[in-house]
Structures are given as structure tokens and as C-alpha cells.
Amino acid sequence: MDKKYESLFTPWKIGKVEIKNRIVMCPMGGTSLFGWFELTGCHFDKEAAKLFLERAKNNVGLIIPGIAPLKDTFWGKWLWQNPKMFEELKEFMKEIHKTGAKLFIQLTAGMGRSWAITELVAPLHKNKITRAIVKPIIDTSHELASPSAQPSRWAHDIICPEMTVEQIHEIIKAFAKTAKLCKDAGVDGVEVHAVHEGYLLDQFSIEFFNKRTDNYGGSFENRYRFAAEVVRLLRKAVAAITLYHSVTQ
Ligand SMILES: Cc1cc2nc3c(=O)[nH]c(=O)nc-3n(C[C@H](O)[C@H](O)[C@H](O)COP(=O)(O)O)c2cc1C
């Protein structure tokens, strides 16, 4: 091997996790291991798993599948409510580890005003009655909930609702519960999809989008409180797992 590439094949560490080389497969939405935006609801995605196992066998040191929303877009199930999915994940992690690769799961609080509402769903959301009818299938008010009431990034005539404190707390708890299940399934680390590309936790951190007057808006500390509380509770829940806390991209 050319000497200039040798350092690519040296080990390094994130927290306590040693990664065998510098080759990282970055998260790309659409490659979630739990299915996402699929009518079938959250499930262990065997096709995505095949892709990642192939990459692991081809010497990728660290694999991070694309963002995994904590709550399923269709049918409103939280990831932690699907034990079968985590059992299948456990079997898959054994195969990943046979290759010497490590795998982190990137969990996301959601999209808020950046949730890509489609032309099909927008009219259903705008009408109070159809919004209520489709709620058990797709809860648009949950998906669009943002730090403050404001227009959707994709459809300016749709006003996203302000997230309640109860909703914030539910998401924080879901991070902790899901991370614990990932840990028990043998996952090597959890990445908090945090202050990234205008998604929900990012919106909370930016004054322009966050006009709240409670503990989750205003000062710097308040705007980062949601993300900080996620990390705090998550750490408590998983203790030893590596926390790859993404604050910048
Ligand atoms: C199609 C696509 C989807 C992406 N999805 C995610 C994602 O789910 N989470 C994330 O943190 N970054 C996401 N990114 C950003 C990538 O992980 C990566 O940081 C970015 O592409 C820069 O790396 P590159 O220069 O190797 O492309 C995505 C990028 C692309 C192109």
C-alpha cells in the first residue's frame, strides 16, 4: 500500500469504542435500519441491513445508518414500542461484529417545520376534519410541531403548531428508552441528530425559529435545553454506551 494511505488504516476511539480504521459510512436519510416513511410502519429493514453488512465486510470501520425518527411517520408507533425490531437488530449486530466493524444508530427528535409535507398530505392537514380523520395513520400535527408556531418550510400557507412542553418531555424520554434498547441489542453507540440542517433540535437552538417564552426559548441555555436534556437522560439510561453527540456537521 502507498505509504500516504497507511494512516487511514489505523485505529481510533470515540469514547470507549475503538474503531479499526478511519473509514466511516456517514448517515444518509433513506438508509434507516428501522424503515422510515413506509406504510408498513417501523420494522427491521432487511434490505438496509444487507447494504450495511456488505459495507462492513468491505472494511468500513464505522457505519451510521440514516436518521431514525423516534416516532414512526405512519401509525404513530414509537420505536421503543417494537420489541421484535430490536430482537432482529440484535441478531444483525452479531453479524456486523464478526467483521470487526462498529455501528452507531442516529436518533432524531424529528423535523419540525422542515418536515417535507407532500402535496397529497397538505390538503388533508389544512382541513380540521380530514386532519382528525387521518391522525391515526399520519399525525401531521406531531410531525410538523415546531419550537414556535410558524410557516412550514415547504408549504408557507401551513402554520406548524408550537410543540407543548409535554411533547418535548415525551421525546426526551423516547430518546432514552430507544437508546437503551439499542444498547441491549449490541449497538456500539448512539448519535443524537442534534443541531443539523434545520431539523427540530436545530430549530430550537436558533432564535429566528424559536420564539418561546418558557424554559425552552429565549437565552442560549434555554434554546439548547431540549438537546441538553436529551443527552442527560440518555446518558442515565445507557450509562456505558458511547454517546456521539452531534452538535455540528
Ligand atoms: C442523501 C443524503 C442524506 C443525508 N442524511 C443525513 C442524515 O440522515 N443524518 C446526518 O447527520 N447527515 C446526513 N447527511 C449528511 C452526510 O452524513 C454527510 O455529512 C455529508 O454528506 C458530508 O459528507 P460527504 O462530503 O462525504 O458527502 C446526508 C447526506 C446526503 C447526501
The ligand as an SDF file (V2000), in Angstrom:
LIG
                    3D

 31 33  0  0  0  0  0  0  0  0999 V2000
  -28.7890   11.9220    0.6600 C   0  0  0  0  0  0  0  0  0  0  0  0
  -28.1490   12.3690    1.9360 C   0  0  0  0  0  0  0  0  0  0  0  0
  -28.7850   12.1110    3.1350 C   0  0  0  0  0  0  0  0  0  0  0  0
  -28.2010   12.5230    4.3380 C   0  0  0  0  0  0  0  0  0  0  0  0
  -28.8140   12.2080    5.5150 N   0  0  0  0  0  0  0  0  0  0  0  0
  -28.1980   12.5200    6.6860 C   0  0  0  0  0  0  0  0  0  0  0  0
  -28.7390   12.0700    7.9020 C   0  0  0  0  0  0  0  0  0  0  0  0
  -29.7260   11.3330    7.9460 O   0  0  0  0  0  0  0  0  0  0  0  0
  -28.1220   12.4630    9.0480 N   0  0  0  0  0  0  0  0  0  0  0  0
  -26.9640   13.2290    9.0370 C   0  0  0  0  0  0  0  0  0  0  0  0
  -26.4510   13.5610   10.1060 O   0  0  0  0  0  0  0  0  0  0  0  0
  -26.4270   13.6240    7.8850 N   0  0  0  0  0  0  0  0  0  0  0  0
  -26.9960   13.2830    6.7220 C   0  0  0  0  0  0  0  0  0  0  0  0
  -26.4060   13.6380    5.5390 N   0  0  0  0  0  0  0  0  0  0  0  0
  -25.0740   14.2940    5.5850 C   0  0  0  0  0  0  0  0  0  0  0  0
  -23.9770   13.2280    5.4190 C   0  0  0  0  0  0  0  0  0  0  0  0
  -23.9560   12.3030    6.5060 O   0  0  0  0  0  0  0  0  0  0  0  0
  -22.5610   13.8460    5.3170 C   0  0  0  0  0  0  0  0  0  0  0  0
  -22.2480   14.5190    6.4920 O   0  0  0  0  0  0  0  0  0  0  0  0
  -22.4690   14.8150    4.1960 C   0  0  0  0  0  0  0  0  0  0  0  0
  -22.9420   14.2160    3.0210 O   0  0  0  0  0  0  0  0  0  0  0  0
  -20.9870   15.2680    4.0010 C   0  0  0  0  0  0  0  0  0  0  0  0
  -20.1520   14.1780    3.7070 O   0  0  0  0  0  0  0  0  0  0  0  0
  -19.6020   13.9550    2.2140 P   0  0  0  0  0  0  0  0  0  0  0  0
  -18.7590   15.1570    1.9370 O   0  0  0  0  0  0  0  0  0  0  0  0
  -18.7950   12.6780    2.3210 O   0  0  0  0  0  0  0  0  0  0  0  0
  -20.7980   13.8180    1.3160 O   0  0  0  0  0  0  0  0  0  0  0  0
  -26.9630   13.2310    4.3310 C   0  0  0  0  0  0  0  0  0  0  0  0
  -26.3370   13.4750    3.1130 C   0  0  0  0  0  0  0  0  0  0  0  0
  -26.9120   13.0600    1.9330 C   0  0  0  0  0  0  0  0  0  0  0  0
  -26.1750   13.3430    0.6480 C   0  0  0  0  0  0  0  0  0  0  0  0
  1  2  1  0
  2  3  1  0
  2 30  2  0
  3  4  2  0
  4  5  1  0
  4 28  1  0
  5  6  2  0
  6  7  1  0
  6 13  1  0
  7  8  2  0
  7  9  1  0
  9 10  1  0
 10 11  2  0
 10 12  1  0
 12 13  2  0
 13 14  1  0
 14 15  1  0
 14 28  1  0
 15 16  1  0
 16 17  1  0
 16 18  1  0
 18 19  1  0
 18 20  1  0
 20 21  1  0
 20 22  1  0
 22 23  1  0
 23 24  1  0
 24 25  2  0
 24 26  1  0
 24 27  1  0
 28 29  2  0
 29 30  1  0
 30 31  1  0
M  END
$$$$
